[in-house]
Amino acid sequence: MRILFIHPMPPPSLLFLQKITYHYGLGIISAVLKQHGHEVKYVSCYKFNPKKIARIIIDYQPNLVGISVASNQFSLAEEITNFIDEVYKIPVVLGGVHATVRPEETINIKGAFGVCLGEGEYPMLELAELLEENPSPSPEDLNILNFWFKKNGEITPVDEGIIDDLTKKGVWEILDEISR
């Protein structure tokens, strides 16, 4: 299976070092997928460029697209997701900080196939393998830990794998415990 990861990022003029930084989370997920025989391509973008995205999709022919979403780049991730859904009908999953903190908002992006909350290495592997076996899985098959999917218009969270403390406590309580 071919997976395309897209990292929307702030314009280089806003973050000089952003030009030379690497998204380690996507790198780790990519490594796990590659270890299991999947092909992975990683691209960064700081603005919506449909011609560039089209060229990448036409050349690479991905079966799945993953987009890492930070809150300051949510609207860019939304534009990219809408475009891929409208033009190519490729499943798009979103993950990252914003998806984890605001899953309801993220799953409601037009064209979002699913949202990965928290750690995504093995949930993405499980999804890739499921879609490789069955490109059109039934809603019942989409029962992957740390993922939310829209099933028949209903949002079904499967989040038992998320670190329990994060779902039960406030951020400041957790940070206070960590600093002790």
Backbone bond lengths (Angstrom), bond angles and torsions (degrees), N, CA, C in turn:
res aa  C-N    CA-C-N  psi(-1)  N-CA   C-N-CA  omega(-1)  CA-C   N-CA-C  phi
1 M - - - 1.452 - - 1.515 108.76 -
2 R 1.329 115.78 141.87 1.467 121.67 177.29 1.536 109.32 -103.06
3 I 1.331 114.60 124.86 1.466 120.95 -179.99 1.525 108.34 -118.15
4 L 1.321 115.23 130.84 1.462 121.96 176.24 1.515 108.21 -106.57
5 F 1.336 116.73 122.84 1.459 121.21 174.39 1.525 108.67 -102.48
6 I 1.319 115.05 132.81 1.463 121.39 178.00 1.525 108.11 -118.45
7 H 1.323 115.17 130.07 1.464 121.50 178.88 1.526 108.88 -114.03
8 P 1.347 117.86 96.96 1.464 119.35 173.42 1.523 108.71 -70.26
9 M 1.325 116.91 134.24 1.461 119.71 -177.87 1.522 110.21 -140.10
10 P 1.327 116.96 161.48 1.464 119.53 178.21 1.530 110.79 -62.19
11 P 1.336 116.51 154.12 1.469 119.55 177.97 1.521 111.49 -55.79
12 P 1.334 117.22 144.75 1.475 120.62 -178.96 1.520 113.40 -55.65
13 S 1.325 118.05 -29.78 1.461 119.90 -179.52 1.527 111.60 -66.68
14 L 1.347 116.63 -23.92 1.459 119.83 179.26 1.521 112.08 -85.23
15 L 1.318 116.62 -34.45 1.456 120.57 -179.21 1.520 109.01 -132.39
16 F 1.310 116.39 92.44 1.455 120.47 -177.24 1.528 111.85 -53.00
17 L 1.322 117.65 -44.35 1.458 120.55 -177.55 1.523 112.69 -70.94
18 Q 1.325 117.06 -17.20 1.453 120.47 179.98 1.537 111.10 -58.50
19 K 1.332 116.85 -27.96 1.465 120.89 179.31 1.522 111.50 -62.52
20 I 1.310 116.58 -30.52 1.456 118.81 -174.46 1.526 112.79 -112.25
21 T 1.316 118.10 5.78 1.454 119.78 179.08 1.521 110.36 -89.08
22 Y 1.291 114.20 159.24 1.452 122.75 -177.80 1.517 107.34 -123.83
23 H 1.307 118.20 142.61 1.464 122.50 179.23 1.529 108.09 -83.75
24 Y 1.327 116.12 98.65 1.458 120.55 -174.48 1.520 112.72 -64.17
25 G 1.327 117.92 -35.66 1.465 120.34 178.58 1.518 111.57 -59.55
26 L 1.333 116.75 -48.38 1.463 120.24 177.83 1.524 111.02 -66.36
27 G 1.316 116.58 -32.43 1.461 120.37 177.41 1.524 111.87 -64.01
28 I 1.320 116.35 -42.11 1.465 120.79 179.95 1.535 110.00 -68.35
29 I 1.326 116.99 -44.23 1.466 120.17 177.48 1.526 109.87 -60.62
30 S 1.326 116.54 -42.70 1.468 121.16 178.12 1.529 111.01 -59.23
31 A 1.318 116.96 -43.30 1.465 121.01 -179.09 1.530 110.94 -61.50
32 V 1.318 116.85 -44.03 1.470 120.81 179.02 1.529 109.88 -62.52
33 L 1.316 116.99 -45.17 1.468 120.55 179.62 1.528 111.09 -62.53
34 K 1.338 117.02 -43.12 1.467 120.78 179.41 1.532 111.48 -64.24
35 Q 1.331 116.92 -38.53 1.466 120.44 178.34 1.525 111.68 -59.34
36 H 1.330 115.81 -25.34 1.464 121.03 -178.31 1.532 112.15 -103.22
37 G 1.323 116.23 18.49 1.456 120.50 171.39 1.515 117.06 88.68
38 H 1.318 117.74 8.55 1.466 120.58 178.96 1.526 110.20 -90.92
39 E 1.323 116.27 150.87 1.461 122.01 175.53 1.527 108.08 -93.94
40 V 1.327 116.23 139.16 1.463 120.77 -177.57 1.525 109.91 -134.51
41 K 1.321 115.18 138.00 1.469 121.92 173.88 1.527 106.83 -126.46
42 Y 1.327 115.98 140.96 1.469 122.80 -177.70 1.521 108.91 -122.28
43 V 1.318 117.32 128.60 1.465 121.55 174.33 1.523 109.72 -133.55
44 S 1.317 115.33 147.62 1.463 122.31 174.48 1.515 108.21 -112.48
45 C 1.312 115.67 148.71 1.466 119.21 174.17 1.523 108.66 -150.11
46 Y 1.308 116.09 148.30 1.459 119.92 179.95 1.521 112.27 -116.30
47 K 1.340 116.84 -0.24 1.463 120.13 173.68 1.517 107.99 -150.84
48 F 1.314 115.57 160.09 1.458 120.77 179.76 1.517 109.06 -76.60
49 N 1.321 115.73 116.29 1.449 122.42 179.95 1.530 107.52 -130.55
50 P 1.337 117.05 90.26 1.463 119.51 -175.18 1.528 113.85 -59.40
51 K 1.343 118.30 -32.04 1.469 120.10 179.18 1.527 110.61 -66.62
52 K 1.327 116.46 -42.22 1.468 120.28 179.01 1.529 110.54 -65.00
53 I 1.337 116.47 -45.90 1.468 120.46 179.85 1.524 110.02 -62.54
54 A 1.345 116.94 -43.29 1.463 121.25 179.11 1.525 110.82 -60.49
55 R 1.329 116.54 -43.92 1.465 120.62 -179.31 1.530 110.43 -62.22
56 I 1.314 116.77 -43.34 1.466 120.97 -179.92 1.531 110.05 -64.18
57 I 1.325 117.06 -45.84 1.463 120.64 -178.66 1.532 110.86 -65.93
58 I 1.314 117.84 -42.86 1.473 120.74 179.43 1.522 110.89 -64.62
59 D 1.328 117.35 -42.68 1.469 120.96 -179.41 1.526 112.68 -70.55
60 Y 1.332 117.23 -41.50 1.469 121.61 -172.75 1.530 113.01 -90.82
61 Q 1.329 117.72 -30.13 1.473 122.68 -179.38 1.538 112.54 55.37
62 P 1.347 117.52 58.07 1.470 118.54 -179.24 1.525 111.99 -70.45
63 N 1.343 114.53 152.06 1.462 121.40 173.94 1.524 111.10 -94.02
64 L 1.333 115.97 -17.54 1.458 122.75 -176.76 1.518 108.16 -151.55
65 V 1.331 116.04 141.35 1.470 121.19 176.68 1.526 107.87 -120.23
66 G 1.325 116.27 133.99 1.454 122.50 174.83 1.518 109.13 -118.21
67 I 1.321 116.15 133.13 1.462 120.84 -179.63 1.524 108.55 -124.04
68 S 1.324 116.20 127.34 1.455 121.37 175.33 1.524 108.05 -86.61
69 V 1.330 116.00 128.87 1.463 120.02 -173.60 1.529 111.16 -115.97
70 A 1.325 115.39 119.30 1.461 122.02 168.98 1.530 105.94 -103.03
71 S 1.305 116.84 150.15 1.468 120.15 -175.44 1.521 113.07 -57.45
72 N 1.336 117.29 -37.07 1.460 119.20 -178.12 1.532 112.36 -74.20
73 Q 1.300 117.97 -8.08 1.464 121.92 177.98 1.527 112.27 -122.17
74 F 1.333 115.93 19.82 1.468 120.59 -178.45 1.526 111.99 -59.21
75 S 1.314 117.39 -45.81 1.476 119.38 -177.29 1.527 111.28 -65.40
76 L 1.326 118.69 -34.20 1.459 121.53 176.73 1.533 109.93 -66.91
77 A 1.326 116.94 -44.52 1.467 120.78 177.48 1.532 110.39 -61.25
78 E 1.321 116.33 -37.66 1.469 121.16 178.60 1.529 110.79 -64.34
79 E 1.334 117.57 -45.09 1.475 121.53 178.43 1.525 111.17 -60.72
80 I 1.313 116.49 -44.74 1.458 121.18 -178.93 1.523 110.28 -64.25
81 T 1.322 116.74 -45.39 1.467 121.52 179.43 1.519 110.64 -60.30
82 N 1.337 117.38 -47.70 1.474 121.62 178.97 1.524 110.66 -57.14
83 F 1.321 116.56 -46.50 1.457 121.80 -177.77 1.534 110.95 -61.87
84 I 1.316 117.22 -48.65 1.469 120.57 -178.64 1.521 110.53 -62.45
85 D 1.328 116.82 -40.84 1.461 120.22 179.25 1.528 111.41 -65.73
86 E 1.323 116.74 -47.88 1.462 120.50 -176.72 1.522 113.07 -66.12
87 V 1.326 117.51 -41.01 1.462 120.79 -172.87 1.530 112.71 -92.40
88 Y 1.337 118.09 -38.82 1.463 120.36 -170.60 1.523 115.10 -115.11
89 K 1.310 118.38 -16.86 1.473 122.46 -179.93 1.531 112.80 55.33
90 I 1.324 116.07 34.94 1.467 121.77 176.69 1.531 106.74 -91.53
91 P 1.346 118.37 136.39 1.467 119.06 177.35 1.537 110.92 -59.94
92 V 1.330 115.08 131.84 1.465 121.76 178.24 1.527 107.92 -118.44
93 V 1.330 115.69 125.50 1.458 120.44 173.64 1.516 108.05 -113.77
94 L 1.314 115.30 145.73 1.456 121.06 -178.72 1.519 109.23 -119.19
95 G 1.320 115.29 142.32 1.455 121.06 178.06 1.512 108.97 -145.61
96 G 1.296 116.92 -168.69 1.452 120.85 -179.78 1.515 112.00 103.12
97 V 1.307 114.14 -172.47 1.470 120.71 -174.10 1.528 111.75 -61.67
98 H 1.321 117.54 -50.27 1.466 119.73 -176.74 1.530 110.78 -63.10
99 A 1.321 117.02 -42.36 1.466 120.71 179.86 1.525 111.23 -61.94
100 T 1.316 116.72 -36.04 1.458 121.02 -179.78 1.530 111.44 -73.31
101 V 1.324 116.56 -40.14 1.468 121.06 -176.95 1.536 111.54 -81.80
102 R 1.327 117.69 -33.80 1.467 122.24 -177.02 1.537 111.06 -127.88
103 P 1.333 117.44 61.20 1.464 119.64 -175.50 1.526 113.75 -63.77
104 E 1.330 117.37 -34.61 1.470 119.79 -179.49 1.526 110.89 -62.93
105 E 1.315 116.97 -43.04 1.461 120.90 178.59 1.533 110.38 -66.61
106 T 1.321 116.37 -41.07 1.461 120.93 -175.65 1.523 112.07 -70.01
107 I 1.323 118.15 -42.49 1.469 120.66 -179.02 1.526 111.22 -66.76
108 N 1.330 116.81 -21.21 1.461 120.20 -179.50 1.522 114.01 -89.53
109 I 1.329 118.08 6.93 1.460 120.61 171.98 1.522 107.08 -65.70
110 K 1.315 116.98 131.90 1.462 120.59 177.71 1.526 108.72 -60.01
111 G 1.305 116.08 124.93 1.451 120.95 179.81 1.516 114.64 96.65
112 A 1.333 118.19 -6.75 1.466 120.39 178.59 1.523 109.24 -71.78
113 F 1.305 116.27 123.67 1.463 122.31 176.90 1.528 109.84 -82.66
114 G 1.334 115.30 -38.85 1.451 120.03 -179.33 1.510 111.27 -164.10
115 V 1.328 115.07 168.63 1.463 122.33 179.27 1.520 107.74 -132.28
116 C 1.321 115.64 129.35 1.461 121.53 177.19 1.526 108.19 -99.92
117 L 1.318 115.83 125.30 1.459 121.69 179.39 1.523 109.10 -105.18
118 G 1.311 116.50 134.60 1.457 120.32 177.76 1.515 111.74 73.20
119 E 1.312 115.70 -144.71 1.460 121.03 -176.52 1.520 110.37 -64.84
120 G 1.345 116.31 136.28 1.449 119.05 -174.47 1.516 115.99 -120.79
121 E 1.331 118.59 1.24 1.463 120.08 -173.72 1.524 111.68 -58.12
122 Y 1.311 116.78 -58.45 1.463 119.94 -175.51 1.527 112.72 -82.82
123 P 1.324 119.53 -31.88 1.470 117.78 172.34 1.540 112.48 -60.87
124 M 1.352 117.50 -40.05 1.471 119.94 177.87 1.530 110.72 -66.77
125 L 1.315 117.22 -38.00 1.456 120.71 176.85 1.528 110.14 -62.26
126 E 1.317 116.38 -45.70 1.466 120.34 179.39 1.530 110.84 -61.68
127 L 1.338 116.93 -41.24 1.468 120.29 178.75 1.528 110.76 -65.62
128 A 1.325 117.52 -44.38 1.466 121.11 179.93 1.524 110.46 -59.99
129 E 1.321 116.32 -42.94 1.461 119.49 -179.25 1.522 111.77 -69.53
130 L 1.312 116.92 -36.90 1.467 120.42 176.14 1.531 110.66 -63.16
131 L 1.340 116.75 -47.65 1.465 120.54 -178.68 1.528 111.95 -69.09
132 E 1.323 116.75 -27.94 1.467 119.57 177.16 1.533 110.00 -67.34
133 E 1.326 115.86 -39.93 1.466 120.91 178.46 1.524 111.64 -74.14
134 N 1.330 116.04 -37.83 1.458 120.99 -175.29 1.527 109.20 -144.88
135 P 1.338 118.57 97.65 1.465 121.58 -177.43 1.535 114.36 -62.68
136 S 1.331 117.19 -16.93 1.475 121.37 178.49 1.524 109.80 -126.99
137 P 1.332 117.01 70.43 1.469 118.60 -176.52 1.524 111.78 -68.83
138 S 1.317 115.13 151.71 1.463 120.16 175.81 1.528 108.41 -73.32
139 P 1.314 117.33 158.83 1.472 119.44 177.76 1.527 112.85 -55.48
140 E 1.329 117.61 -32.49 1.470 120.99 179.94 1.528 111.79 -67.27
141 D 1.347 116.62 -28.66 1.464 120.20 179.68 1.528 112.37 -74.56
142 L 1.304 116.52 -20.55 1.472 120.93 -176.69 1.523 110.29 -86.76
143 N 1.305 115.02 67.13 1.455 121.75 -178.68 1.524 107.94 -123.70
144 I 1.332 115.26 70.29 1.454 121.79 -173.54 1.524 109.42 -112.63
145 L 1.316 115.27 127.26 1.457 122.05 -179.85 1.527 111.29 -52.59
146 N 1.320 116.94 138.14 1.462 125.71 178.74 1.522 113.66 74.16
147 F 1.315 118.06 6.41 1.462 121.09 178.86 1.512 110.91 -112.49
148 W 1.321 113.97 145.49 1.463 121.84 166.50 1.521 105.86 -113.94
149 F 1.324 115.97 134.86 1.457 121.63 174.21 1.513 108.24 -127.13
150 K 1.328 115.39 155.21 1.454 120.03 169.56 1.513 106.32 -89.43
151 K 1.316 115.70 117.96 1.456 121.11 178.95 1.519 108.37 -113.37
152 N 1.315 115.72 113.75 1.472 121.08 -177.93 1.527 111.54 51.33
153 G 1.308 116.01 40.59 1.458 121.26 178.76 1.524 114.09 83.62
154 E 1.308 116.94 -9.17 1.469 121.80 179.00 1.523 109.52 -99.04
155 I 1.318 116.05 137.61 1.461 120.53 177.37 1.528 108.14 -85.92
156 T 1.322 115.45 124.51 1.456 120.59 -179.11 1.520 109.16 -120.17
157 P 1.333 116.70 105.60 1.466 119.02 178.54 1.525 111.39 -80.77
158 V 1.322 116.10 139.32 1.460 122.80 172.24 1.521 104.41 -126.58
159 D 1.323 116.08 80.84 1.455 119.41 -170.60 1.522 113.93 -118.08
160 E 1.314 118.26 24.83 1.459 119.45 179.51 1.515 112.87 -63.79
161 G 1.337 117.78 -21.62 1.451 121.39 -177.43 1.518 114.33 -81.95
162 I 1.325 117.00 -11.20 1.461 119.67 -179.88 1.515 109.42 -70.28
163 I 1.303 115.54 142.92 1.459 120.42 -179.92 1.519 109.23 -50.85
164 D 1.321 115.36 120.35 1.457 121.94 -172.95 1.527 113.25 -54.59
165 D 1.335 117.12 -44.38 1.458 120.02 -176.05 1.528 112.37 -59.24
166 L 1.326 117.82 -33.77 1.459 119.87 -177.78 1.521 111.95 -68.58
167 T 1.320 117.14 -28.50 1.462 119.53 -178.00 1.528 112.11 -88.98
168 K 1.316 116.67 -15.35 1.465 119.43 -176.00 1.525 114.12 -109.30
169 K 1.314 118.15 -16.11 1.456 121.48 -175.85 1.519 110.28 -125.03
170 G 1.303 115.75 159.92 1.455 121.09 174.46 1.517 111.09 -76.16
171 V 1.307 116.25 157.39 1.461 121.53 -178.49 1.523 111.38 -57.30
172 W 1.346 117.06 -41.83 1.465 119.18 -176.53 1.519 111.62 -66.94
173 E 1.344 117.84 -35.02 1.463 120.24 176.26 1.525 110.42 -62.43
174 I 1.317 116.37 -42.81 1.464 120.92 -179.01 1.518 110.40 -65.83
175 L 1.336 117.00 -46.16 1.463 120.06 -179.95 1.520 110.66 -62.67
176 D 1.324 116.49 -37.53 1.448 120.22 178.23 1.530 110.47 -63.70
177 E 1.318 117.38 -42.55 1.465 121.23 178.97 1.534 110.69 -64.46
178 I 1.327 117.32 -41.61 1.461 121.93 -178.62 1.511 110.85 -64.24
179 S 1.329 117.32 -36.83 1.470 120.37 -175.33 1.526 113.09 -79.92
180 R 1.309 117.76 -6.20 1.476 120.11 179.88 1.490 112.12 -73.89
